[in-house]
Amino acid sequence: MATGPIFSIITPSAGKRPLALAQAIESVHTAMLHAGLDASAVEMLIGYDGVQGPEVCDYPFLRFMNLPAQGHFGNGIRRILLRVAKGTRIIFLDDDNTLAPEAFVIFGRYPDAELVIARIDVSKAFANGYLPEHVEGRELFRPTNVDPLCMCLSRDLVQNRCAGWEVYEGYESDYRNLVRYYRRARSVAITDDVVGVYDAGRGMDRGGMNRRQQDIESKREIS
């Protein structure tokens, strides 16, 4: 008999994207309804990095935490949130991304896989439509081809065998952590089903865009 949630959603935030964050939360709620999951099956942990962040939505599956400043592009916050996560499955959802309505259904098809790699829509950020891309003669798991949003992982793999989320310098942390999980996973499932949208909240909060997003918005406005 289950004694805790199935899914833990890990969401770091600098507190600068309340509109995008609200959209991310609503996407989780929609995916829960689509899968027939109630609040006991999902927890969404939102960690604010050194700020008193707003509680932008009110759902019983949400937990907002104002944490000491960590920096490192949200990696320090991910590390803290993983320590308190109770779900048997881990999903990483940044505050400017969204889950697809079918996400929990898709991940639920692989209950025995320690690591599930699915596709995400990246058309709002990059020229290619989806990640990961399948390229003949190249490994699927390579730098810039797999994002944390693509993955659903067992908590045992992440916390017990891989010691959580390690903090490295800059954006390198994503790939170095994900490749460690991939190499240590005892079972991996790969699907072309789409589980999320990358940069779904780009432009919703003008003061919350990173440099890459600002460049995209500037080019869009000029054109």
VEXDREN-2710 file (C-alpha; in Angstrom, 1 decimal):
% VEXDREN-2710
k/r/px/py/pz
1/MET/0.0/0.0/0.0
2/ALA/1.4/3.4/-1.0
3/THR/2.5/5.6/1.9
4/GLY/3.5/8.7/0.0
5/PRO/3.2/10.4/-3.4
6/ILE/4.1/8.7/-6.6
7/PHE/5.6/11.8/-8.4
8/SER/7.7/14.6/-6.9
9/ILE/8.0/17.6/-9.2
10/ILE/11.3/19.6/-8.5
11/THR/11.0/23.3/-9.4
12/PRO/13.7/25.9/-8.5
13/SER/12.8/29.5/-8.9
14/ALA/14.4/32.9/-8.6
15/GLY/11.0/34.4/-8.0
16/LYS/11.1/36.5/-11.2
17/ARG/8.6/34.5/-13.2
18/PRO/5.3/34.4/-11.3
19/LEU/3.1/34.2/-14.4
20/ALA/5.2/31.5/-16.0
21/LEU/5.4/29.6/-12.7
22/ALA/1.6/29.7/-12.4
23/GLN/1.4/28.3/-15.9
24/ALA/3.8/25.5/-15.0
25/ILE/1.7/24.7/-11.9
26/GLU/-1.5/24.6/-14.0
27/SER/0.2/22.2/-16.4
28/VAL/0.9/19.8/-13.5
29/HIS/-2.7/20.1/-12.4
30/THR/-4.0/19.4/-15.9
31/ALA/-1.7/16.4/-16.2
32/MET/-3.0/15.1/-12.9
33/LEU/-6.6/15.4/-14.0
34/HIS/-5.8/13.7/-17.3
35/ALA/-4.2/10.8/-15.5
36/GLY/-6.8/10.6/-12.7
37/LEU/-4.3/11.4/-10.0
38/ASP/-5.3/13.2/-6.8
39/ALA/-3.2/15.4/-4.5
40/SER/-1.9/12.3/-2.6
41/ALA/-0.2/11.0/-5.7
42/VAL/1.8/14.2/-6.6
43/GLU/3.8/16.7/-4.7
44/MET/5.2/19.8/-6.4
45/LEU/8.1/21.3/-4.5
46/ILE/8.9/24.9/-5.4
47/GLY/12.1/26.3/-3.9
48/TYR/12.7/30.0/-4.0
49/ASP/16.4/30.9/-4.2
50/GLY/17.2/33.4/-1.5
51/VAL/13.9/35.4/-1.9
52/GLN/10.5/35.5/-0.3
53/GLY/8.6/34.1/-3.3
54/PRO/4.9/34.5/-4.0
55/GLU/2.5/31.6/-3.6
56/VAL/1.0/32.0/-7.0
57/CYS/-1.5/29.2/-6.9
58/ASP/-3.3/27.3/-4.2
59/TYR/-3.5/23.5/-4.7
60/PRO/-3.0/20.9/-2.0
61/PHE/-0.2/19.2/-3.9
62/LEU/2.0/22.4/-3.8
63/ARG/4.7/23.2/-1.3
64/PHE/6.4/26.6/-1.5
65/MET/9.8/27.0/0.3
66/ASN/11.8/30.2/0.8
67/LEU/15.3/28.8/0.9
68/PRO/18.8/30.3/1.6
69/ALA/20.4/31.7/-1.6
70/GLN/22.2/29.0/-3.5
71/GLY/22.9/30.4/-7.0
72/HIS/24.4/28.1/-9.6
73/PHE/21.4/28.5/-12.0
74/GLY/19.0/26.7/-9.6
75/ASN/21.2/23.7/-9.1
76/GLY/21.7/24.3/-5.4
77/ILE/17.9/24.5/-5.0
78/ARG/17.4/21.2/-6.9
79/ARG/19.8/19.6/-4.5
80/ILE/17.9/20.8/-1.4
81/LEU/14.5/19.9/-2.8
82/LEU/15.6/16.4/-3.7
83/ARG/16.5/15.8/0.0
84/VAL/12.9/16.5/1.1
85/ALA/11.1/14.9/-1.9
86/LYS/9.0/11.9/-0.9
87/GLY/7.8/10.6/-4.3
88/THR/9.0/7.3/-5.7
89/ARG/9.5/9.1/-9.1
90/ILE/11.3/12.4/-9.8
91/ILE/10.4/14.9/-12.5
92/PHE/12.4/18.1/-13.0
93/LEU/10.2/21.1/-14.1
94/ASP/11.7/24.5/-14.3
95/ASP/9.5/27.5/-13.6
96/ASP/9.3/28.5/-17.3
97/ASN/8.5/25.1/-18.7
98/THR/5.3/23.1/-18.7
99/LEU/4.2/19.4/-18.6
100/ALA/2.2/18.0/-21.4
101/PRO/-1.4/16.9/-20.4
102/GLU/-0.4/13.3/-21.1
103/ALA/2.9/13.4/-19.1
104/PHE/1.9/11.3/-16.1
105/VAL/0.1/8.8/-18.3
106/ILE/3.2/8.4/-20.5
107/PHE/5.6/8.0/-17.6
108/GLY/3.2/5.7/-15.9
109/ARG/3.5/3.2/-18.7
110/TYR/7.0/2.3/-17.5
111/PRO/6.6/1.5/-13.8
112/ASP/9.6/-0.8/-13.8
113/ALA/12.1/1.5/-15.5
114/GLU/14.4/3.5/-13.2
115/LEU/14.9/6.1/-15.9
116/VAL/12.4/7.1/-18.6
117/ILE/13.5/9.4/-21.4
118/ALA/10.7/11.0/-23.4
119/ARG/10.6/13.8/-25.9
120/ILE/9.9/17.5/-25.2
121/ASP/8.8/20.3/-27.5
122/VAL/11.7/22.8/-27.8
123/SER/10.4/24.8/-30.8
124/LYS/10.0/28.0/-28.7
125/ALA/13.7/28.0/-28.0
126/PHE/15.6/26.2/-30.8
127/ALA/15.4/25.6/-34.5
128/ASN/14.7/21.9/-34.1
129/GLY/11.3/20.9/-32.9
130/TYR/11.9/18.2/-30.3
131/LEU/14.6/16.8/-28.0
132/PRO/16.1/14.3/-27.9
133/GLU/16.9/14.0/-31.6
134/HIS/17.7/10.7/-33.1
135/VAL/20.8/11.0/-35.3
136/GLU/22.2/7.9/-37.0
137/GLY/25.6/7.0/-35.8
138/ARG/25.4/9.2/-32.7
139/GLU/24.5/8.3/-29.1
140/LEU/21.0/9.4/-28.0
141/PHE/22.4/10.6/-24.7
142/ARG/24.9/13.4/-25.6
143/PRO/25.4/17.0/-24.5
144/THR/22.5/19.4/-25.4
145/ASN/20.3/16.5/-26.7
146/VAL/18.6/15.5/-23.4
147/ASP/17.1/18.1/-21.0
148/PRO/16.0/17.3/-17.4
149/LEU/12.4/17.9/-18.5
150/CYS/12.8/14.8/-20.7
151/MET/13.3/12.5/-17.7
152/CYS/11.3/10.7/-15.1
153/LEU/13.6/8.9/-12.6
154/SER/13.3/6.6/-9.6
155/ARG/14.0/8.3/-6.3
156/ASP/16.2/5.3/-5.3
157/LEU/18.4/5.9/-8.4
158/VAL/18.7/9.7/-7.9
159/GLN/19.1/9.9/-4.1
160/ASN/20.4/6.6/-2.9
161/ARG/22.8/5.6/-5.7
162/CYS/23.7/8.9/-7.2
163/ALA/23.7/11.2/-4.1
164/GLY/21.1/13.6/-5.4
165/TRP/21.9/16.5/-7.6
166/GLU/25.6/17.6/-7.6
167/VAL/26.4/21.3/-8.1
168/TYR/28.9/22.0/-10.9
169/GLU/29.7/25.4/-12.5
170/GLY/27.2/26.9/-14.9
171/TYR/24.9/25.0/-17.2
172/GLU/27.3/22.0/-17.1
173/SER/25.5/20.7/-14.1
174/ASP/22.5/19.5/-16.1
175/TYR/24.4/17.1/-18.4
176/ARG/26.9/15.9/-15.8
177/ASN/24.1/14.9/-13.4
178/LEU/21.9/13.4/-16.1
179/VAL/24.7/11.3/-17.6
180/ARG/25.5/10.0/-14.1
181/TYR/21.9/8.9/-13.6
182/TYR/21.8/7.4/-17.1
183/ARG/25.0/5.4/-16.5
184/ARG/23.9/4.0/-13.2
185/ALA/20.3/3.2/-14.1
186/ARG/19.6/-0.5/-14.0
187/SER/16.8/-0.1/-16.5
188/VAL/16.1/2.6/-19.1
189/ALA/12.9/3.1/-21.2
190/ILE/12.9/5.5/-24.2
191/THR/9.8/6.8/-25.9
192/ASP/9.0/9.4/-28.6
193/ASP/5.9/10.5/-26.8
194/VAL/6.0/14.2/-25.8
195/VAL/5.9/15.0/-22.1
196/GLY/6.6/18.7/-21.9
197/VAL/7.2/22.1/-23.5
198/TYR/10.6/23.9/-23.0
199/ASP/10.5/27.7/-22.6
200/ALA/6.7/27.6/-22.5
201/GLY/6.6/30.6/-20.3
202/ARG/9.1/32.7/-22.3
203/GLY/8.1/36.3/-22.4
204/MET/5.2/36.0/-19.9
205/ASP/7.3/37.8/-17.2
206/ARG/9.5/40.4/-19.0
207/GLY/11.9/40.8/-16.0
208/GLY/12.4/37.0/-15.7
209/MET/13.9/36.1/-19.0
210/ASN/17.4/34.8/-19.3
211/ARG/19.8/36.1/-22.0
212/ARG/18.9/33.5/-24.5
213/GLN/15.2/34.2/-24.1
214/GLN/15.8/38.0/-24.4
215/ASP/17.6/37.5/-27.6
216/ILE/14.8/35.4/-29.0
217/GLU/12.2/38.0/-28.0
218/SER/14.3/40.8/-29.5
219/LYS/14.5/39.0/-32.9
220/ARG/10.8/38.3/-32.8
221/GLU/9.9/41.9/-32.2
222/ILE/12.3/43.1/-35.0
223/SER/10.8/40.7/-37.5
END
